[in-house]
């Protein structure tokens, strides 16, 4: 997936307020956003995680590490 597509889908799927996100942007995951992120990962990257697996994911960079930066161009 292209990095711009990744950012756009992330903003839309998680209903993020800041549309000018980048790798250094923080993720403030609420319960609903955590569920949305779980769905996002499954739908776009076929990665299935539990909510507890996302506990330490507090930035876009950490999310990209979880996905694998090689999957995001």
C-alpha positions in Angstrom: 0.0 0.0 0.0 1.3 3.5 -0.8 2.0 5.6 2.2 -0.4 8.4 1.2 -3.2 5.8 0.8 -2.3 4.3 4.2 -2.6 7.7 5.9 -5.9 8.5 4.1 -7.5 5.2 4.9 -6.3 5.5 8.5 -7.8 8.9 8.9 -11.1 7.8 7.4 -11.4 4.4 9.1 -10.4 5.7 12.6 -12.2 9.1 12.0 -9.0 10.9 13.1 -9.3 14.7 13.5 -5.9 15.5 12.3 -5.8 15.0 8.5 -2.2 16.1 8.3 -0.8 13.0 9.9 2.7 11.6 9.4 4.8 8.8 11.0 5.5 10.9 14.1 1.9 11.6 14.8 0.4 10.3 18.0 -2.5 7.9 18.2 -5.0 8.5 21.0 -6.9 5.2 20.9 -10.2 5.1 22.7 -12.1 1.9 22.9 -14.0 2.6 19.7 -10.9 3.6 17.8 -9.1 0.5 19.0 -12.0 -1.6 17.5 -11.8 0.4 14.3 -8.0 -0.1 14.2 -8.5 -3.9 14.7 -10.9 -3.8 11.7 -8.5 -1.6 9.7 -5.6 -4.0 10.2 -7.7 -7.1 9.3 -9.3 -5.5 6.2 -6.2 -3.9 4.7 -3.3 -6.0 5.9 -4.9 -9.4 6.9 -3.5 -8.8 10.4 -5.7 -10.1 13.3 -4.9 -8.7 16.7 -6.6 -8.4 20.0 -7.2 -5.1 21.8 -4.4 -6.0 24.3 -1.9 -6.3 21.4 -2.6 -2.6 20.6 -2.0 -1.3 24.1 1.5 0.0 23.3 0.6 1.4 19.9 0.6 5.1 20.7 2.0 6.5 17.4 1.7 6.0 13.7 5.4 4.9 13.6 4.7 2.1 16.1 1.6 1.1 14.1 3.7 0.9 11.0 6.3 -1.3 12.8 3.4 -3.6 13.8 2.2 -3.9 10.2 5.7 -4.1 8.7 7.1 -1.0 7.0 7.9 -3.2 4.0 4.1 -3.4 3.4 3.8 0.4 3.3 5.6 2.0 0.4 
